Amino acid sequence: MSERHNVTLSNPLKTKAIAESKVKTDSLTLANLLRGGYIAESYIPPRELMQLREMVRANLVRVRSIIKNRIHAHLLMYNINKD
Protein backbone atom coordinates (compact mmCIF):
# COMPACT_ATOMS: atom_id res chain seq x y z
CA MET A 1 0.00 0.00 0.00
CA SER A 2 2.83 2.41 0.83
CA GLU A 3 4.24 1.93 -2.68
CA ARG A 4 1.12 3.45 -4.25
CA HIS A 5 0.03 5.89 -1.54
CA ASN A 6 1.61 8.32 0.87
CA VAL A 7 1.21 6.46 4.16
CA THR A 8 1.57 8.08 7.59
CA LEU A 9 1.87 5.84 10.63
CA SER A 10 0.30 7.65 13.55
CA ASN A 11 1.29 7.08 17.17
CA PRO A 12 -2.14 7.00 18.89
CA LEU A 13 -0.71 7.76 22.33
CA LYS A 14 0.82 10.98 21.08
CA THR A 15 -1.83 12.06 18.60
CA LYS A 16 -3.77 14.96 20.04
CA ALA A 17 -7.58 14.68 20.21
CA ILE A 18 -7.45 10.98 19.33
CA ALA A 19 -5.48 9.63 22.29
CA GLU A 20 -8.42 10.18 24.66
CA SER A 21 -10.90 8.55 22.30
CA LYS A 22 -11.83 4.89 22.57
CA VAL A 23 -11.91 4.51 18.77
CA LYS A 24 -8.65 5.16 16.92
CA THR A 25 -9.99 4.45 13.42
CA ASP A 26 -12.01 7.59 12.68
CA SER A 27 -10.55 8.29 9.24
CA LEU A 28 -12.11 11.74 8.81
CA THR A 29 -10.75 12.96 12.14
CA LEU A 30 -7.35 11.44 11.42
CA ALA A 31 -7.29 13.07 7.97
CA ASN A 32 -8.12 16.48 9.47
CA LEU A 33 -5.44 16.08 12.14
CA LEU A 34 -2.89 15.08 9.50
CA ARG A 35 -3.81 18.05 7.35
CA GLY A 36 -3.44 20.36 10.37
CA GLY A 37 -0.08 18.89 11.36
CA TYR A 38 -1.31 17.38 14.62
CA ILE A 39 -0.42 13.77 13.87
CA ALA A 40 2.55 12.44 15.82
CA GLU A 41 4.17 10.30 13.15
CA SER A 42 6.02 7.09 13.88
CA TYR A 43 9.17 6.13 12.02
CA ILE A 44 8.76 3.53 9.27
CA PRO A 45 12.13 2.06 8.30
CA PRO A 46 12.91 1.36 4.64
CA ARG A 47 12.13 -2.11 3.29
CA GLU A 48 15.82 -3.11 3.20
CA LEU A 49 16.27 -2.24 6.87
CA MET A 50 13.09 -4.12 7.79
CA GLN A 51 14.42 -7.21 6.01
CA LEU A 52 17.75 -6.95 7.84
CA ARG A 53 15.95 -6.58 11.16
CA GLU A 54 13.87 -9.66 10.43
CA MET A 55 16.99 -11.67 9.61
CA VAL A 56 18.66 -10.58 12.87
CA ARG A 57 15.47 -11.30 14.84
CA ALA A 58 15.19 -14.81 13.36
CA ASN A 59 18.85 -15.50 14.14
CA LEU A 60 18.48 -14.27 17.72
CA VAL A 61 15.44 -16.51 18.25
CA ARG A 62 17.42 -19.49 16.91
CA VAL A 63 20.40 -18.74 19.17
CA ARG A 64 18.10 -18.25 22.17
CA SER A 65 16.54 -21.67 21.56
CA ILE A 66 19.97 -23.30 21.31
CA ILE A 67 21.08 -21.71 24.60
CA LYS A 68 17.85 -22.68 26.39
CA ASN A 69 18.19 -26.26 25.18
CA ARG A 70 21.79 -26.41 26.44
CA ILE A 71 20.74 -25.06 29.84
CA HIS A 72 17.95 -27.66 30.09
CA ALA A 73 20.40 -30.40 29.10
CA HIS A 74 22.85 -29.34 31.83
CA LEU A 75 20.07 -29.21 34.41
CA LEU A 76 19.00 -32.72 33.45
CA MET A 77 22.59 -33.96 33.46
CA TYR A 78 23.08 -32.77 37.04
CA ASN A 79 19.56 -33.83 38.10
CA ILE A 80 18.51 -30.26 38.95
CA ASN A 81 14.78 -29.55 38.97
CA LYS A 82 14.11 -26.32 37.08
CA ASP A 83 10.77 -25.66 38.83
Backbone as JSON, one array per atom type, in Angstrom:
{
  "sequence": "MSERHNVTLSNPLKTKAIAESKVKTDSLTLANLLRGGYIAESYIPPRELMQLREMVRANLVRVRSIIKNRIHAHLLMYNINKD",
  "N": [[0.82, -1.19, 0.0], [1.98, 1.22, 0.74], [3.6, 1.7, -1.39], [2.03, 2.7, -3.4], [0.63, 4.77, -2.27], [0.81, 7.7, -0.18], [1.72, 7.03, 2.92], [1.07, 7.5, 6.34], [2.14, 6.69, 9.49], [0.57, 6.77, 12.42], [1.13, 7.6, 15.82], [-0.88, 6.6, 18.26], [-0.91, 7.22, 20.99], [0.33, 9.61, 21.18], [-1.0, 11.29, 19.51], [-2.83, 14.11, 19.3], [-6.14, 14.79, 20.45], [-7.09, 12.36, 19.61], [-6.0, 10.47, 21.21], [-7.4, 10.34, 23.63], [-9.77, 9.24, 22.89], [-11.86, 6.34, 22.52], [-12.05, 5.0, 20.14], [-9.8, 4.53, 17.56], [-9.89, 4.71, 14.86], [-11.17, 6.58, 13.31], [-11.39, 7.84, 10.35], [-11.91, 10.31, 9.07], [-11.46, 12.22, 11.1], [-8.78, 11.63, 11.65], [-7.66, 12.29, 9.15], [-8.15, 15.07, 9.08], [-6.6, 15.88, 11.28], [-4.06, 15.15, 10.36], [-3.83, 16.81, 8.14], [-3.79, 19.26, 9.47], [-1.41, 19.09, 10.79], [-1.19, 17.82, 13.23], [-0.67, 15.2, 13.76], [1.2, 12.81, 15.38], [3.81, 11.39, 14.04], [5.05, 8.1, 13.46], [8.16, 6.41, 13.04], [8.9, 4.76, 10.04], [10.83, 2.28, 8.95], [12.97, 1.83, 6.03], [12.33, -0.67, 3.47], [14.55, -2.4, 3.04], [15.97, -2.19, 5.45], [14.05, -3.2, 7.19], [13.98, -5.85, 6.32], [16.58, -6.67, 7.01], [16.44, -6.4, 9.79], [14.52, -8.36, 10.35], [15.94, -10.65, 9.62], [18.01, -10.61, 11.55], [16.45, -10.79, 13.87], [15.29, -13.36, 13.54], [17.6, -14.91, 13.65], [18.47, -14.37, 16.25], [16.39, -15.51, 17.73], [16.76, -18.2, 17.07], [19.33, -18.66, 18.18], [18.75, -18.15, 20.86], [17.02, -20.29, 21.41], [18.79, -22.44, 21.11], [20.58, -21.95, 23.24], [18.82, -22.11, 25.45], [18.08, -24.8, 25.24], [20.55, -26.03, 25.75], [20.97, -25.24, 28.39], [18.81, -26.55, 29.66], [19.6, -29.17, 29.13], [21.95, -29.35, 30.66], [20.89, -28.98, 33.22], [19.33, -31.3, 33.42], [21.37, -33.2, 33.24], [22.74, -32.86, 35.63], [20.78, -33.49, 37.36], [19.0, -31.47, 38.3], [16.17, -29.84, 39.37], [14.19, -27.73, 37.49], [11.98, -26.3, 38.28]],
  "CA": [[0.0, 0.0, 0.0], [2.83, 2.41, 0.83], [4.24, 1.93, -2.68], [1.12, 3.45, -4.25], [0.03, 5.89, -1.54], [1.61, 8.32, 0.87], [1.21, 6.46, 4.16], [1.57, 8.08, 7.59], [1.87, 5.84, 10.63], [0.3, 7.65, 13.55], [1.29, 7.08, 17.17], [-2.14, 7.0, 18.89], [-0.71, 7.76, 22.33], [0.82, 10.98, 21.08], [-1.83, 12.06, 18.6], [-3.77, 14.96, 20.04], [-7.58, 14.68, 20.21], [-7.45, 10.98, 19.33], [-5.48, 9.63, 22.29], [-8.42, 10.18, 24.66], [-10.9, 8.55, 22.3], [-11.83, 4.89, 22.57], [-11.91, 4.51, 18.77], [-8.65, 5.16, 16.92], [-9.99, 4.45, 13.42], [-12.01, 7.59, 12.68], [-10.55, 8.29, 9.24], [-12.11, 11.74, 8.81], [-10.75, 12.96, 12.14], [-7.35, 11.44, 11.42], [-7.29, 13.07, 7.97], [-8.12, 16.48, 9.47], [-5.44, 16.08, 12.14], [-2.89, 15.08, 9.5], [-3.81, 18.05, 7.35], [-3.44, 20.36, 10.37], [-0.08, 18.89, 11.36], [-1.31, 17.38, 14.62], [-0.42, 13.77, 13.87], [2.55, 12.44, 15.82], [4.17, 10.3, 13.15], [6.02, 7.09, 13.88], [9.17, 6.13, 12.02], [8.76, 3.53, 9.27], [12.13, 2.06, 8.3], [12.91, 1.36, 4.64], [12.13, -2.11, 3.29], [15.82, -3.11, 3.2], [16.27, -2.24, 6.87], [13.09, -4.12, 7.79], [14.42, -7.21, 6.01], [17.75, -6.95, 7.84], [15.95, -6.58, 11.16], [13.87, -9.66, 10.43], [16.99, -11.67, 9.61], [18.66, -10.58, 12.87], [15.47, -11.3, 14.84], [15.19, -14.81, 13.36], [18.85, -15.5, 14.14], [18.48, -14.27, 17.72], [15.44, -16.51, 18.25], [17.42, -19.49, 16.91], [20.4, -18.74, 19.17], [18.1, -18.25, 22.17], [16.54, -21.67, 21.56], [19.97, -23.3, 21.31], [21.08, -21.71, 24.6], [17.85, -22.68, 26.39], [18.19, -26.26, 25.18], [21.79, -26.41, 26.44], [20.74, -25.06, 29.84], [17.95, -27.66, 30.09], [20.4, -30.4, 29.1], [22.85, -29.34, 31.83], [20.07, -29.21, 34.41], [19.0, -32.72, 33.45], [22.59, -33.96, 33.46], [23.08, -32.77, 37.04], [19.56, -33.83, 38.1], [18.51, -30.26, 38.95], [14.78, -29.55, 38.97], [14.11, -26.32, 37.08], [10.77, -25.66, 38.83]],
  "C": [[0.87, 1.26, 0.0], [3.55, 2.69, -0.48], [3.36, 2.77, -3.6], [0.59, 4.73, -3.6], [1.02, 6.46, -0.53], [1.02, 7.9, 2.21], [1.88, 7.14, 5.35], [1.17, 7.14, 8.72], [1.75, 6.74, 11.85], [0.52, 6.91, 14.87], [0.06, 7.52, 17.96], [-1.98, 7.59, 20.29], [-0.27, 9.22, 22.3], [-0.05, 11.86, 20.19], [-2.89, 12.81, 19.39], [-5.2, 14.72, 19.55], [-8.01, 13.26, 19.87], [-7.06, 10.1, 20.52], [-6.53, 9.39, 23.38], [-9.61, 9.37, 24.17], [-10.74, 7.04, 22.43], [-11.57, 4.31, 21.18], [-10.77, 5.27, 18.1], [-8.72, 5.03, 15.4], [-10.9, 5.45, 12.72], [-11.2, 8.27, 11.58], [-10.71, 9.77, 8.95], [-11.36, 12.6, 9.83], [-9.25, 12.84, 11.95], [-6.86, 12.25, 10.22], [-7.2, 14.56, 8.31], [-6.92, 16.79, 10.36], [-4.15, 16.05, 11.32], [-2.74, 16.36, 8.69], [-3.39, 19.24, 8.2], [-2.07, 20.22, 11.02], [-0.09, 18.42, 12.8], [-1.08, 15.89, 14.81], [1.04, 13.55, 14.3], [2.94, 11.2, 15.02], [5.19, 9.37, 13.78], [6.95, 6.8, 12.72], [8.87, 4.79, 11.35], [10.09, 3.31, 8.56], [11.96, 1.61, 6.86], [12.83, -0.17, 4.59], [13.41, -2.91, 3.53], [16.18, -3.26, 4.68], [15.31, -3.18, 7.59], [13.48, -5.57, 7.52], [15.64, -7.6, 6.84], [17.35, -7.2, 9.29], [15.31, -7.94, 11.34], [14.89, -10.79, 10.43], [17.69, -11.75, 10.96], [17.72, -11.17, 13.92], [15.38, -12.82, 14.75], [16.44, -15.5, 13.89], [18.91, -15.47, 15.66], [17.53, -15.29, 18.35], [16.07, -17.9, 18.17], [18.5, -19.67, 17.97], [19.82, -18.87, 20.58], [17.62, -19.68, 22.42], [17.7, -22.63, 21.82], [20.48, -23.17, 22.75], [20.13, -22.3, 25.63], [17.94, -24.2, 26.42], [19.45, -26.74, 25.89], [21.63, -26.3, 27.96], [19.89, -26.2, 30.37], [18.72, -28.97, 30.12], [21.33, -30.47, 30.31], [22.05, -29.57, 33.12], [19.7, -30.68, 34.54], [20.22, -33.57, 33.79], [22.97, -33.98, 34.94], [21.87, -32.99, 37.94], [19.04, -32.65, 38.91], [17.1, -29.99, 38.42], [14.65, -28.07, 38.67], [12.9, -25.6, 37.65], [11.08, -25.0, 40.1]]
}
